[in-house]
């Protein structure tokens, strides 16, 4: 998208989905996450760290 000849950003159209189907998928996802946390003993923060670990900068030293 442009305004006055300058790029503001990009437009990505969203596909219309059945709300009931989307709600069912979210409930399924929540059950999967609950099962993973129960089986691994991880809490929500631990699961986030396991799936998307923070990058350590080269100048940082681990304790």
PDB file of N, CA, C, O and CB in Angstrom:
ATOM      1  N   UNK A   1       0.842  -1.157   0.000  1.00  0.00           N
ATOM      2  CA  UNK A   1       0.000   0.000   0.000  1.00  0.00           C
ATOM      3  C   UNK A   1       0.897   1.233   0.000  1.00  0.00           C
ATOM      4  O   UNK A   1       1.927   1.285   0.673  1.00  0.00           O
ATOM      5  CB  UNK A   1      -0.964  -0.009   1.210  1.00  0.00           C
ATOM      6  N   UNK A   2       0.475   2.201  -0.766  1.00  0.00           N
ATOM      7  CA  UNK A   2       1.248   3.425  -0.875  1.00  0.00           C
ATOM      8  C   UNK A   2       0.387   4.634  -0.556  1.00  0.00           C
ATOM      9  O   UNK A   2      -0.828   4.630  -0.756  1.00  0.00           O
ATOM     10  CB  UNK A   2       1.848   3.555  -2.268  1.00  0.00           C
ATOM     11  N   UNK A   3       1.049   5.669  -0.054  1.00  0.00           N
ATOM     12  CA  UNK A   3       0.390   6.952   0.163  1.00  0.00           C
ATOM     13  C   UNK A   3       1.360   8.026  -0.281  1.00  0.00           C
ATOM     14  O   UNK A   3       2.507   8.061   0.165  1.00  0.00           O
ATOM     15  CB  UNK A   3      -0.041   7.147   1.664  1.00  0.00           C
ATOM     16  N   UNK A   4       0.908   8.890  -1.146  1.00  0.00           N
ATOM     17  CA  UNK A   4       1.751   9.958  -1.697  1.00  0.00           C
ATOM     18  C   UNK A   4       3.041   9.393  -2.295  1.00  0.00           C
ATOM     19  O   UNK A   4       4.109   9.993  -2.171  1.00  0.00           O
ATOM     20  CB  UNK A   4       2.086  10.991  -0.605  1.00  0.00           C
ATOM     21  N   UNK A   5       2.929   8.244  -2.937  1.00  0.00           N
ATOM     22  CA  UNK A   5       4.068   7.643  -3.605  1.00  0.00           C
ATOM     23  C   UNK A   5       5.049   6.925  -2.696  1.00  0.00           C
ATOM     24  O   UNK A   5       6.075   6.434  -3.167  1.00  0.00           O
ATOM     25  CB  UNK A   5       4.782   8.674  -4.342  1.00  0.00           C
ATOM     26  N   UNK A   6       4.755   6.853  -1.398  1.00  0.00           N
ATOM     27  CA  UNK A   6       5.655   6.183  -0.453  1.00  0.00           C
ATOM     28  C   UNK A   6       5.023   4.876   0.018  1.00  0.00           C
ATOM     29  O   UNK A   6       3.823   4.800   0.278  1.00  0.00           O
ATOM     30  CB  UNK A   6       5.971   7.103   0.761  1.00  0.00           C
ATOM     31  N   UNK A   7       5.856   3.867   0.117  1.00  0.00           N
ATOM     32  CA  UNK A   7       5.392   2.560   0.561  1.00  0.00           C
ATOM     33  C   UNK A   7       5.090   2.603   2.055  1.00  0.00           C
ATOM     34  O   UNK A   7       5.950   2.940   2.868  1.00  0.00           O
ATOM     35  CB  UNK A   7       6.441   1.470   0.247  1.00  0.00           C
ATOM     36  N   UNK A   8       3.847   2.254   2.400  1.00  0.00           N
ATOM     37  CA  UNK A   8       3.439   2.194   3.805  1.00  0.00           C
ATOM     38  C   UNK A   8       3.545   0.776   4.344  1.00  0.00           C
ATOM     39  O   UNK A   8       3.839   0.571   5.521  1.00  0.00           O
ATOM     40  CB  UNK A   8       2.009   2.711   3.971  1.00  0.00           C
ATOM     41  N   UNK A   9       3.307  -0.185   3.490  1.00  0.00           N
ATOM     42  CA  UNK A   9       3.325  -1.567   3.931  1.00  0.00           C
ATOM     43  C   UNK A   9       2.690  -2.450   2.873  1.00  0.00           C
ATOM     44  O   UNK A   9       2.459  -2.025   1.741  1.00  0.00           O
ATOM     45  CB  UNK A   9       2.599  -1.723   5.273  1.00  0.00           C
ATOM     46  N   UNK A  10       2.415  -3.674   3.258  1.00  0.00           N
ATOM     47  CA  UNK A  10       1.848  -4.647   2.341  1.00  0.00           C
ATOM     48  C   UNK A  10       0.473  -5.065   2.830  1.00  0.00           C
ATOM     49  O   UNK A  10       0.220  -5.116   4.034  1.00  0.00           O
ATOM     50  CB  UNK A  10       2.769  -5.870   2.199  1.00  0.00           C
ATOM     51  N   UNK A  11      -0.403  -5.359   1.902  1.00  0.00           N
ATOM     52  CA  UNK A  11      -1.746  -5.815   2.225  1.00  0.00           C
ATOM     53  C   UNK A  11      -1.842  -7.296   1.882  1.00  0.00           C
ATOM     54  O   UNK A  11      -1.583  -7.697   0.748  1.00  0.00           O
ATOM     55  CB  UNK A  11      -2.827  -4.988   1.460  1.00  0.00           C
ATOM     56  N   UNK A  12      -2.209  -8.091   2.854  1.00  0.00           N
ATOM     57  CA  UNK A  12      -2.409  -9.518   2.647  1.00  0.00           C
ATOM     58  C   UNK A  12      -3.871  -9.831   2.945  1.00  0.00           C
ATOM     59  O   UNK A  12      -4.285  -9.797   4.104  1.00  0.00           O
ATOM     60  CB  UNK A  12      -1.447 -10.370   3.548  1.00  0.00           C
ATOM     61  N   UNK A  13      -4.653 -10.135   1.918  1.00  0.00           N
ATOM     62  CA  UNK A  13      -6.065 -10.425   2.167  1.00  0.00           C
ATOM     63  C   UNK A  13      -6.221 -11.694   3.008  1.00  0.00           C
ATOM     64  O   UNK A  13      -5.447 -12.643   2.884  1.00  0.00           O
ATOM     65  CB  UNK A  13      -6.824 -10.572   0.837  1.00  0.00           C
ATOM     66  N   UNK A  14      -7.228 -11.682   3.851  1.00  0.00           N
ATOM     67  CA  UNK A  14      -7.494 -12.810   4.736  1.00  0.00           C
ATOM     68  C   UNK A  14      -8.600 -13.655   4.125  1.00  0.00           C
ATOM     69  O   UNK A  14      -9.623 -13.137   3.677  1.00  0.00           O
ATOM     70  CB  UNK A  14      -7.886 -12.328   6.165  1.00  0.00           C
ATOM     71  N   UNK A  15      -8.378 -14.964   4.114  1.00  0.00           N
ATOM     72  CA  UNK A  15      -9.415 -15.866   3.627  1.00  0.00           C
ATOM     73  C   UNK A  15     -10.490 -16.003   4.689  1.00  0.00           C
ATOM     74  O   UNK A  15     -10.184 -16.121   5.875  1.00  0.00           O
ATOM     75  CB  UNK A  15      -8.826 -17.252   3.258  1.00  0.00           C
ATOM     76  N   UNK A  16     -11.733 -15.988   4.272  1.00  0.00           N
ATOM     77  CA  UNK A  16     -12.840 -16.163   5.207  1.00  0.00           C
ATOM     78  C   UNK A  16     -12.899 -17.624   5.632  1.00  0.00           C
ATOM     79  O   UNK A  16     -12.838 -18.521   4.791  1.00  0.00           O
ATOM     80  CB  UNK A  16     -14.188 -15.714   4.572  1.00  0.00           C
ATOM     81  N   UNK A  17     -13.016 -17.862   6.924  1.00  0.00           N
ATOM     82  CA  UNK A  17     -13.098 -19.211   7.438  1.00  0.00           C
ATOM     83  C   UNK A  17     -14.331 -19.344   8.321  1.00  0.00           C
ATOM     84  O   UNK A  17     -14.834 -18.370   8.881  1.00  0.00           O
ATOM     85  CB  UNK A  17     -11.823 -19.577   8.216  1.00  0.00           C
ATOM     86  N   UNK A  18     -14.788 -20.558   8.423  1.00  0.00           N
ATOM     87  CA  UNK A  18     -15.934 -20.850   9.259  1.00  0.00           C
ATOM     88  C   UNK A  18     -15.535 -20.669  10.724  1.00  0.00           C
ATOM     89  O   UNK A  18     -14.586 -21.301  11.186  1.00  0.00           O
ATOM     90  CB  UNK A  18     -16.462 -22.286   8.995  1.00  0.00           C
ATOM     91  N   UNK A  19     -16.251 -19.810  11.461  1.00  0.00           N
ATOM     92  CA  UNK A  19     -15.908 -19.516  12.845  1.00  0.00           C
ATOM     93  C   UNK A  19     -15.932 -20.767  13.708  1.00  0.00           C
ATOM     94  O   UNK A  19     -15.066 -20.940  14.565  1.00  0.00           O
ATOM     95  CB  UNK A  19     -16.857 -18.480  13.411  1.00  0.00           C
ATOM     96  N   UNK A  20     -16.901 -21.634  13.498  1.00  0.00           N
ATOM     97  CA  UNK A  20     -16.993 -22.866  14.286  1.00  0.00           C
ATOM     98  C   UNK A  20     -15.772 -23.755  14.038  1.00  0.00           C
ATOM     99  O   UNK A  20     -15.266 -24.391  14.962  1.00  0.00           O
ATOM    100  CB  UNK A  20     -18.290 -23.632  13.943  1.00  0.00           C
ATOM    101  N   UNK A  21     -15.307 -23.796  12.798  1.00  0.00           N
ATOM    102  CA  UNK A  21     -14.121 -24.600  12.463  1.00  0.00           C
ATOM    103  C   UNK A  21     -12.874 -24.026  13.132  1.00  0.00           C
ATOM    104  O   UNK A  21     -12.053 -24.771  13.666  1.00  0.00           O
ATOM    105  CB  UNK A  21     -13.919 -24.660  10.929  1.00  0.00           C
ATOM    106  N   UNK A  22     -12.737 -22.711  13.102  1.00  0.00           N
ATOM    107  CA  UNK A  22     -11.588 -22.052  13.726  1.00  0.00           C
ATOM    108  C   UNK A  22     -11.620 -22.274  15.236  1.00  0.00           C
ATOM    109  O   UNK A  22     -10.592 -22.579  15.840  1.00  0.00           O
ATOM    110  CB  UNK A  22     -11.579 -20.534  13.399  1.00  0.00           C
ATOM    111  N   UNK A  23     -12.793 -22.123  15.847  1.00  0.00           N
ATOM    112  CA  UNK A  23     -12.921 -22.354  17.290  1.00  0.00           C
ATOM    113  C   UNK A  23     -12.550 -23.784  17.656  1.00  0.00           C
ATOM    114  O   UNK A  23     -11.889 -24.016  18.669  1.00  0.00           O
ATOM    115  CB  UNK A  23     -14.348 -22.051  17.754  1.00  0.00           C
ATOM    116  N   UNK A  24     -12.973 -24.749  16.835  1.00  0.00           N
ATOM    117  CA  UNK A  24     -12.657 -26.151  17.089  1.00  0.00           C
ATOM    118  C   UNK A  24     -11.156 -26.398  16.986  1.00  0.00           C
ATOM    119  O   UNK A  24     -10.599 -27.165  17.770  1.00  0.00           O
ATOM    120  CB  UNK A  24     -13.410 -27.055  16.107  1.00  0.00           C
ATOM    121  N   UNK A  25     -10.505 -25.758  16.034  1.00  0.00           N
ATOM    122  CA  UNK A  25      -9.048 -25.905  15.890  1.00  0.00           C
ATOM    123  C   UNK A  25      -8.317 -25.331  17.094  1.00  0.00           C
ATOM    124  O   UNK A  25      -7.341 -25.918  17.561  1.00  0.00           O
ATOM    125  CB  UNK A  25      -8.560 -25.215  14.607  1.00  0.00           C
ATOM    126  N   UNK A  26      -8.780 -24.180  17.608  1.00  0.00           N
ATOM    127  CA  UNK A  26      -8.145 -23.593  18.794  1.00  0.00           C
ATOM    128  C   UNK A  26      -8.307 -24.504  20.004  1.00  0.00           C
ATOM    129  O   UNK A  26      -7.365 -24.680  20.777  1.00  0.00           O
ATOM    130  CB  UNK A  26      -8.740 -22.209  19.094  1.00  0.00           C
ATOM    131  N   UNK A  27      -9.483 -25.080  20.174  1.00  0.00           N
ATOM    132  CA  UNK A  27      -9.710 -25.993  21.299  1.00  0.00           C
ATOM    133  C   UNK A  27      -8.801 -27.219  21.180  1.00  0.00           C
ATOM    134  O   UNK A  27      -8.246 -27.686  22.175  1.00  0.00           O
ATOM    135  CB  UNK A  27     -11.196 -26.428  21.356  1.00  0.00           C
ATOM    136  N   UNK A  28      -8.656 -27.732  19.967  1.00  0.00           N
ATOM    137  CA  UNK A  28      -7.764 -28.883  19.735  1.00  0.00           C
ATOM    138  C   UNK A  28      -6.325 -28.505  20.073  1.00  0.00           C
ATOM    139  O   UNK A  28      -5.614 -29.273  20.720  1.00  0.00           O
ATOM    140  CB  UNK A  28      -7.860 -29.370  18.258  1.00  0.00           C
ATOM    141  N   UNK A  29      -5.896 -27.322  19.635  1.00  0.00           N
ATOM    142  CA  UNK A  29      -4.536 -26.847  19.902  1.00  0.00           C
ATOM    143  C   UNK A  29      -4.299 -26.719  21.403  1.00  0.00           C
ATOM    144  O   UNK A  29      -3.243 -27.106  21.904  1.00  0.00           O
ATOM    145  CB  UNK A  29      -4.287 -25.493  19.206  1.00  0.00           C
ATOM    146  N   UNK A  30      -5.281 -26.177  22.120  1.00  0.00           N
ATOM    147  CA  UNK A  30      -5.151 -26.036  23.574  1.00  0.00           C
ATOM    148  C   UNK A  30      -5.009 -27.400  24.245  1.00  0.00           C
ATOM    149  O   UNK A  30      -4.227 -27.541  25.185  1.00  0.00           O
ATOM    150  CB  UNK A  30      -6.364 -25.289  24.151  1.00  0.00           C
ATOM    151  N   UNK A  31      -5.748 -28.403  23.781  1.00  0.00           N
ATOM    152  CA  UNK A  31      -5.649 -29.748  24.340  1.00  0.00           C
ATOM    153  C   UNK A  31      -4.265 -30.340  24.085  1.00  0.00           C
ATOM    154  O   UNK A  31      -3.688 -30.991  24.956  1.00  0.00           O
ATOM    155  CB  UNK A  31      -6.735 -30.659  23.744  1.00  0.00           C
ATOM    156  N   UNK A  32      -3.742 -30.108  22.888  1.00  0.00           N
ATOM    157  CA  UNK A  32      -2.402 -30.602  22.553  1.00  0.00           C
ATOM    158  C   UNK A  32      -1.365 -29.952  23.472  1.00  0.00           C
ATOM    159  O   UNK A  32      -0.495 -30.637  24.009  1.00  0.00           O
ATOM    160  CB  UNK A  32      -2.064 -30.315  21.059  1.00  0.00           C
ATOM    161  N   UNK A  33      -1.455 -28.634  23.651  1.00  0.00           N
ATOM    162  CA  UNK A  33      -0.510 -27.939  24.525  1.00  0.00           C
ATOM    163  C   UNK A  33      -0.618 -28.441  25.964  1.00  0.00           C
ATOM    164  O   UNK A  33       0.398 -28.653  26.625  1.00  0.00           O
ATOM    165  CB  UNK A  33      -0.753 -26.424  24.477  1.00  0.00           C
ATOM    166  N   UNK A  34      -1.846 -28.631  26.448  1.00  0.00           N
ATOM    167  CA  UNK A  34      -2.034 -29.156  27.805  1.00  0.00           C
ATOM    168  C   UNK A  34      -1.398 -30.535  27.947  1.00  0.00           C
ATOM    169  O   UNK A  34      -0.771 -30.833  28.964  1.00  0.00           O
ATOM    170  CB  UNK A  34      -3.531 -29.226  28.153  1.00  0.00           C
ATOM    171  N   UNK A  35      -1.560 -31.374  26.927  1.00  0.00           N
ATOM    172  CA  UNK A  35      -0.989 -32.724  26.965  1.00  0.00           C
ATOM    173  C   UNK A  35       0.535 -32.663  26.975  1.00  0.00           C
ATOM    174  O   UNK A  35       1.182 -33.381  27.738  1.00  0.00           O
ATOM    175  CB  UNK A  35      -1.479 -33.555  25.762  1.00  0.00           C
ATOM    176  N   UNK A  36       1.105 -31.816  26.138  1.00  0.00           N
ATOM    177  CA  UNK A  36       2.567 -31.675  26.086  1.00  0.00           C
ATOM    178  C   UNK A  36       3.103 -31.202  27.430  1.00  0.00           C
ATOM    179  O   UNK A  36       4.097 -31.732  27.926  1.00  0.00           O
ATOM    180  CB  UNK A  36       2.983 -30.690  24.969  1.00  0.00           C
ATOM    181  N   UNK A  37       2.445 -30.201  28.022  1.00  0.00           N
ATOM    182  CA  UNK A  37       2.906 -29.683  29.306  1.00  0.00           C
ATOM    183  C   UNK A  37       2.780 -30.745  30.401  1.00  0.00           C
ATOM    184  O   UNK A  37       3.648 -30.847  31.268  1.00  0.00           O
ATOM    185  CB  UNK A  37       2.110 -28.426  29.690  1.00  0.00           C
ATOM    186  N   UNK A  38       1.702 -31.535  30.365  1.00  0.00           N
ATOM    187  CA  UNK A  38       1.521 -32.588  31.368  1.00  0.00           C
ATOM    188  C   UNK A  38       2.588 -33.672  31.219  1.00  0.00           C
ATOM    189  O   UNK A  38       3.116 -34.158  32.219  1.00  0.00           O
ATOM    190  CB  UNK A  38       0.116 -33.208  31.250  1.00  0.00           C
ATOM    191  N   UNK A  39       2.907 -34.053  29.985  1.00  0.00           N
ATOM    192  CA  UNK A  39       3.873 -35.129  29.749  1.00  0.00           C
ATOM    193  C   UNK A  39       5.315 -34.703  29.993  1.00  0.00           C
ATOM    194  O   UNK A  39       6.146 -35.523  30.383  1.00  0.00           O
ATOM    195  CB  UNK A  39       3.736 -35.635  28.339  1.00  0.00           C
ATOM    196  N   UNK A  40       5.619 -33.421  29.766  1.00  0.00           N
ATOM    197  CA  UNK A  40       6.999 -32.955  29.908  1.00  0.00           C
ATOM    198  C   UNK A  40       7.270 -32.304  31.259  1.00  0.00           C
ATOM    199  O   UNK A  40       8.421 -32.178  31.677  1.00  0.00           O
ATOM    200  CB  UNK A  40       7.324 -31.978  28.808  1.00  0.00           C
ATOM    201  N   UNK A  41       6.207 -31.893  31.936  1.00  0.00           N
ATOM    202  CA  UNK A  41       6.382 -31.185  33.200  1.00  0.00           C
ATOM    203  C   UNK A  41       6.721 -29.715  33.017  1.00  0.00           C
ATOM    204  O   UNK A  41       7.008 -29.014  33.987  1.00  0.00           O
ATOM    205  CB  UNK A  41       7.457 -31.846  34.008  1.00  0.00           C
ATOM    206  N   UNK A  42       6.687 -29.247  31.777  1.00  0.00           N
ATOM    207  CA  UNK A  42       6.983 -27.842  31.514  1.00  0.00           C
ATOM    208  C   UNK A  42       5.767 -26.987  31.823  1.00  0.00           C
ATOM    209  O   UNK A  42       4.630 -27.418  31.631  1.00  0.00           O
ATOM    210  CB  UNK A  42       7.425 -27.640  30.055  1.00  0.00           C
ATOM    211  N   UNK A  43       6.013 -25.760  32.306  1.00  0.00           N
ATOM    212  CA  UNK A  43       4.922 -24.807  32.423  1.00  0.00           C
ATOM    213  C   UNK A  43       4.865 -24.021  31.112  1.00  0.00           C
ATOM    214  O   UNK A  43       5.615 -24.311  30.180  1.00  0.00           O
ATOM    215  CB  UNK A  43       5.115 -23.854  33.665  1.00  0.00           C
ATOM    216  N   UNK A  44       3.983 -23.037  31.040  1.00  0.00           N
ATOM    217  CA  UNK A  44       3.809 -22.290  29.797  1.00  0.00           C
ATOM    218  C   UNK A  44       5.108 -21.591  29.376  1.00  0.00           C
ATOM    219  O   UNK A  44       5.470 -21.613  28.199  1.00  0.00           O
ATOM    220  CB  UNK A  44       2.685 -21.260  29.955  1.00  0.00           C
ATOM    221  N   UNK A  45       5.802 -20.978  30.326  1.00  0.00           N
ATOM    222  CA  UNK A  45       7.057 -20.284  29.999  1.00  0.00           C
ATOM    223  C   UNK A  45       8.124 -21.264  29.522  1.00  0.00           C
ATOM    224  O   UNK A  45       8.873 -20.969  28.592  1.00  0.00           O
ATOM    225  CB  UNK A  45       7.573 -19.505  31.219  1.00  0.00           C
ATOM    226  N   UNK A  46       8.190 -22.433  30.164  1.00  0.00           N
ATOM    227  CA  UNK A  46       9.157 -23.446  29.756  1.00  0.00           C
ATOM    228  C   UNK A  46       8.879 -23.963  28.367  1.00  0.00           C
ATOM    229  O   UNK A  46       9.804 -24.226  27.598  1.00  0.00           O
ATOM    230  CB  UNK A  46       9.160 -24.591  30.731  1.00  0.00           C
ATOM    231  N   UNK A  47       7.610 -24.110  28.041  1.00  0.00           N
ATOM    232  CA  UNK A  47       7.234 -24.572  26.706  1.00  0.00           C
ATOM    233  C   UNK A  47       7.608 -23.537  25.651  1.00  0.00           C
ATOM    234  O   UNK A  47       8.107 -23.886  24.581  1.00  0.00           O
ATOM    235  CB  UNK A  47       5.728 -24.871  26.646  1.00  0.00           C
ATOM    236  N   UNK A  48       7.366 -22.269  25.952  1.00  0.00           N
ATOM    237  CA  UNK A  48       7.735 -21.198  25.016  1.00  0.00           C
ATOM    238  C   UNK A  48       9.241 -21.208  24.794  1.00  0.00           C
ATOM    239  O   UNK A  48       9.699 -21.099  23.656  1.00  0.00           O
ATOM    240  CB  UNK A  48       7.274 -19.810  25.547  1.00  0.00           C
ATOM    241  N   UNK A  49      10.010 -21.337  25.858  1.00  0.00           N
ATOM    242  CA  UNK A  49      11.473 -21.356  25.743  1.00  0.00           C
ATOM    243  C   UNK A  49      11.943 -22.560  24.934  1.00  0.00           C
ATOM    244  O   UNK A  49      12.891 -22.454  24.156  1.00  0.00           O
ATOM    245  CB  UNK A  49      12.122 -21.373  27.136  1.00  0.00           C
ATOM    246  N   UNK A  50      11.286 -23.704  25.115  1.00  0.00           N
ATOM    247  CA  UNK A  50      11.667 -24.913  24.378  1.00  0.00           C
ATOM    248  C   UNK A  50      11.362 -24.776  22.890  1.00  0.00           C
ATOM    249  O   UNK A  50      12.119 -25.270  22.053  1.00  0.00           O
ATOM    250  CB  UNK A  50      10.941 -26.133  24.948  1.00  0.00           C
ATOM    251  N   UNK A  51      10.262 -24.111  22.557  1.00  0.00           N
ATOM    252  CA  UNK A  51       9.862 -23.983  21.149  1.00  0.00           C
ATOM    253  C   UNK A  51      10.545 -22.819  20.451  1.00  0.00           C
ATOM    254  O   UNK A  51      10.780 -22.872  19.243  1.00  0.00           O
ATOM    255  CB  UNK A  51       8.363 -23.816  21.050  1.00  0.00           C
ATOM    256  N   UNK A  52      10.867 -21.768  21.199  1.00  0.00           N
ATOM    257  CA  UNK A  52      11.487 -20.582  20.599  1.00  0.00           C
ATOM    258  C   UNK A  52      12.548 -20.050  21.550  1.00  0.00           C
ATOM    259  O   UNK A  52      12.348 -19.016  22.188  1.00  0.00           O
ATOM    260  CB  UNK A  52      10.422 -19.481  20.285  1.00  0.00           C
ATOM    261  N   UNK A  53      13.684 -20.752  21.650  1.00  0.00           N
ATOM    262  CA  UNK A  53      14.724 -20.311  22.591  1.00  0.00           C
ATOM    263  C   UNK A  53      15.261 -18.931  22.224  1.00  0.00           C
ATOM    264  O   UNK A  53      15.365 -18.567  21.053  1.00  0.00           O
ATOM    265  CB  UNK A  53      15.876 -21.324  22.626  1.00  0.00           C
ATOM    266  N   UNK A  54      15.593 -18.186  23.262  1.00  0.00           N
ATOM    267  CA  UNK A  54      16.164 -16.861  23.040  1.00  0.00           C
ATOM    268  C   UNK A  54      17.569 -17.015  22.483  1.00  0.00           C
ATOM    269  O   UNK A  54      18.320 -17.908  22.877  1.00  0.00           O
ATOM    270  CB  UNK A  54      16.180 -16.027  24.351  1.00  0.00           C
ATOM    271  N   UNK A  55      17.903 -16.134  21.565  1.00  0.00           N
ATOM    272  CA  UNK A  55      19.241 -16.159  20.995  1.00  0.00           C
ATOM    273  C   UNK A  55      20.193 -15.464  21.952  1.00  0.00           C
ATOM    274  O   UNK A  55      19.888 -14.390  22.471  1.00  0.00           O
ATOM    275  CB  UNK A  55      19.269 -15.486  19.598  1.00  0.00           C
ATOM    276  N   UNK A  56      21.338 -16.071  22.182  1.00  0.00           N
ATOM    277  CA  UNK A  56      22.347 -15.483  23.056  1.00  0.00           C
ATOM    278  C   UNK A  56      23.311 -14.700  22.182  1.00  0.00           C
ATOM    279  O   UNK A  56      23.858 -15.220  21.209  1.00  0.00           O
ATOM    280  CB  UNK A  56      23.098 -16.578  23.895  1.00  0.00           C
ATOM    281  N   UNK A  57      23.509 -13.432  22.548  1.00  0.00           N
ATOM    282  CA  UNK A  57      24.443 -12.600  21.790  1.00  0.00           C
ATOM    283  C   UNK A  57      25.853 -13.062  22.085  1.00  0.00           C
ATOM    284  O   UNK A  57      26.133 -13.561  23.175  1.00  0.00           O
ATOM    285  CB  UNK A  57      24.272 -11.095  22.134  1.00  0.00           C
ATOM    286  N   UNK A  58      26.739 -12.899  21.123  1.00  0.00           N
ATOM    287  CA  UNK A  58      28.114 -13.383  21.250  1.00  0.00           C
ATOM    288  C   UNK A  58      28.851 -12.757  22.434  1.00  0.00           C
ATOM    289  O   UNK A  58      29.699 -13.408  23.044  1.00  0.00           O
ATOM    290  CB  UNK A  58      28.879 -13.103  19.972  1.00  0.00           C
ATOM    291  N   UNK A  59      28.541 -11.516  22.763  1.00  0.00           N
ATOM    292  CA  UNK A  59      29.274 -10.852  23.833  1.00  0.00           C
ATOM    293  C   UNK A  59      28.713 -11.204  25.221  1.00  0.00           C
ATOM    294  O   UNK A  59      29.312 -10.842  26.233  1.00  0.00           O
ATOM    295  CB  UNK A  59      29.236  -9.340  23.624  1.00  0.00           C
ATOM    296  N   UNK A  60      27.576 -11.905  25.278  1.00  0.00           N
ATOM    297  CA  UNK A  60      27.038 -12.310  26.575  1.00  0.00           C
ATOM    298  C   UNK A  60      27.727 -13.578  27.039  1.00  0.00           C
ATOM    299  O   UNK A  60      28.060 -14.447  26.234  1.00  0.00           O
ATOM    300  CB  UNK A  60      25.513 -12.521  26.500  1.00  0.00           C
ATOM    301  N   UNK A  61      27.935 -13.677  28.322  1.00  0.00           N
ATOM    302  CA  UNK A  61      28.588 -14.844  28.890  1.00  0.00           C
ATOM    303  C   UNK A  61      27.564 -15.601  29.731  1.00  0.00           C
ATOM    304  O   UNK A  61      26.851 -15.012  30.543  1.00  0.00           O
ATOM    305  CB  UNK A  61      29.834 -14.440  29.744  1.00  0.00           C
ATOM    306  N   UNK A  62      27.502 -16.929  29.521  1.00  0.00           N
ATOM    307  CA  UNK A  62      26.573 -17.742  30.302  1.00  0.00           C
ATOM    308  C   UNK A  62      27.131 -17.948  31.697  1.00  0.00           C
ATOM    309  O   UNK A  62      28.342 -18.066  31.885  1.00  0.00           O
ATOM    310  CB  UNK A  62      26.311 -19.102  29.615  1.00  0.00           C
ATOM    311  N   UNK A  63      26.244 -17.990  32.662  1.00  0.00           N
ATOM    312  CA  UNK A  63      26.695 -18.202  34.051  1.00  0.00           C
ATOM    313  C   UNK A  63      26.829 -19.663  34.350  1.00  0.00           C
ATOM    314  O   UNK A  63      27.196 -20.034  35.465  1.00  0.00           O
ATOM    315  CB  UNK A  63      25.733 -17.562  35.045  1.00  0.00           C
TER     316      UNK A  63
END
